[in-house]
Amino acid sequence: MTDPGAAAAAVATAHRAHWSTVLAATVALTRDLDLAEDSVQEAYAQALETWERSGVPENPAGWLTTAARRRALDVMRRAQALQRKLPLLVWDGAGDGVEDEDEDGDEDEHPGHRRIEDESVPVVLDERLRLIFLAAHPALAPTSRIVLTLRLVGGLSTEQIAAAFLVQTSTMAARLTRAKKRIRLSRIPCRVPPAEELDSRLVDVLDVLSVLLATGAGSGGAAPGPAPEGSGSRAAVLDTVVHTLEVLVDLLPGRTEPRGLLAQALLLRARASTRTGARGRPIALAEQDRAQWDRELIDRADRLVVGALAQGGRGPYLLQGAIAACVAVPARHEDIDWREVVELYDALLVHWPTAIVQLARVVAISEADGAAAALADLEPLAEELDAHRPFHVIRGELLSRLGEHDRAVPAFRAALERPGGEGESDLLRELLRTS
């Protein structure tokens, strides 16, 4: 008999590592998201009991996949619907059969587990990719794409997702139900796009993961403030983003944009312990203790960026990753090459000529060329970004650096009137009291 704690830990590890793989393999059999999810959940519950009694199997993913698919088959057979039931998910025909499985959960290597190396080969290679592209399908509403990615790919519970987005569990359950109903009624295909569509659809996936990255980081996005389970849920969101991007990088080695976004996610993880202080107050980059940063993650992110740039990548997510690496790699804040950061922002503006990117460039200009030059670039953004708190915070800081305190105070007051995190609000109130 295995120690109960060890069995529980093994199940938790298997959940983090294999949820999307097990679910995808079960969906491939059922074509029914609800039945597949129920079957996978029961497989994990069964694992907790069985592994405690019989020990953890050598192949946990295979064991769980076997258990989930057998349970799903039992349900379909009892309903006598396997042949008569109209498939609820449109499939592309690959991997449709039910493979023979050993009692211990071992399976022959699925032909779809190869990497996408040769674009002349049909791009139907890994069941996890099917789920990723299904969850982020452009026919779904933006919010639906986000919550489905967390549920189907990350395996987060409805309660966790609700806590991360600061809504009631019942509200999030209704959103998930509507999203899955839309998939069924719209006959949205559960497949990896063909090669000629892959890059455009990959952008949809990365856009969703970018929003989730902001949510997991607690910097804007959908979850800017605390919640009873908020911080833990946001950490789970960030874990989901990292895991999903690692899958994309591994299975789509010819694409550089996933590597750029993965680099950003790893760098956020590396700096997580120093980004906020007491009561959730944000800590300025120059004041963060770089000795506490995870250098192993930083080095990994830097290698991702350097390799992707050497491969010829120049997409927006890779450029953002390069910017983040430029800021994080130096051992001292004083060693950051801000002129290089400005040039990277100039390249990013070619892809995304938005006021938000221009605002970020202003911060780099303030470090490279001084507050006066930055303020001159900031003022033309005033009308478009008036409702945006960071604009007023940056304006107040630049004016303070120039000694124009009479103009800085109204800027900080304007920032406090705009929505934002409570920790930042607390810092602004203290700043105004001492001004």
C-alpha positions, 0 to 999 in steps of 0.5 A: 500500500502506498502512503496516502500523501504520496498517492495524493501528491502523485495524482496532483502532479499527474493533473498538472502534467497530463490533464490536457493530454488525457482529456484530448484523448478522451474527447477524440473518442467521445466527440462530447466535451461534457462526457469527456470531462466527466470521464477524466474527472472520474479517472483522477478520482479513481486514481486517488483510490487505486494508487493508494492501494496498488501503488503509482503506475510507471505510466500515470498518463497512460493509466489515466487515459485508459481509465477515462476512455473506458469509463466513457465507452461504458457510458456510451454503450449503456446509452446504446448511442455509439453508432446512432449518436450524431457526433457533437464535435466535428473531427478531421478524421485522424486518430478516430479509432479506439486503440488497444490498450494494455491493462497497465495503461501503456499505449503504442505511440500515437502517430500524431505525437510527432513534431511538425517538422515538414509542412508537406505533412498534414498538420494533425499531430497531437491531441493537445493541440486540437484542444488548444485550437478548439478552445481559442477558435475565433467563432467563440466570444473572447471571454469564452476562449479564455475560460475554455482554455483554462478549463479544457487545456489547464484543467482548472476547476470552475471555482478556480476560474471564477476566483481568478476572474472575480465572479461567482462560481454559478456565473462562471459555470453558466459561461462555460456551459454557453461556450460548450453549447456554442461549440456543439451548435456551431459545429466548430471543428476540434482539429489543428488547422491545416498548414496554410491556416496555421499561422493565422490561427496560431495568432488567435491562440497566442492572443488568448494566452497573452490575456491569460498571462496578464491575468495570471500576473495580476497586472491588469487583465481580468483579475486586477484585485484580490479575491478569497482564492484570487492569488492562488487562482492567478498562479494556476492561470500562469501555470496553465499559460506556461504549460500550454506555451511549452506544448506549442513550442515543443510541437511547433518548433518552426514557429518563433512567436510562441517562444517569445510569449513563453519567454515573457511568461518565464520572466514574469515567474522569475520576477514574481517575488519582487514585483509587489511589496507590503499590502500589494503595493507595486515595486518599481523596476529600479527598486526590485531586488534582482538577487531574488530573481530566478536566474535559471528561468531568466537564462532559459527565457533569454535562450528562447529569445536569442534562438528565435531571433537567430531563426529570423523571427521578428513577430510582436510576441517575440519582440515583447519577449526580447524587451522583457529579456533586455530588462531582466538579464542584466545583473544591475538595473544600471546595466540595462541598454535602454537604447536597445529597448527603445529600438525594440519598441520601435519595431513593435510599433510596426506590428501594433501601432497602439497608444499602449505600446507608445506609452511603454516606449515612453518609459524606455525613452525616460531611461534612455534620454531623460524625463523631458524627452519622455514627457514630450512623447507622452503628451500627444497620448493624453486624449486617447489614454485619459481613462488609463491609470498608468498614463497619469502615473507615468505623467506624474512621475516624469513631472516629479523628476523634472521638479514640476511638483505643482503639475505632478500632484494633479496627475497623481490625483487623476490616476487615483480617480481611475480604476486600478489595483488597491495596492497601487491606490494605497501607494498613490494616496500616500504619495499625495499625502506627502506631496 
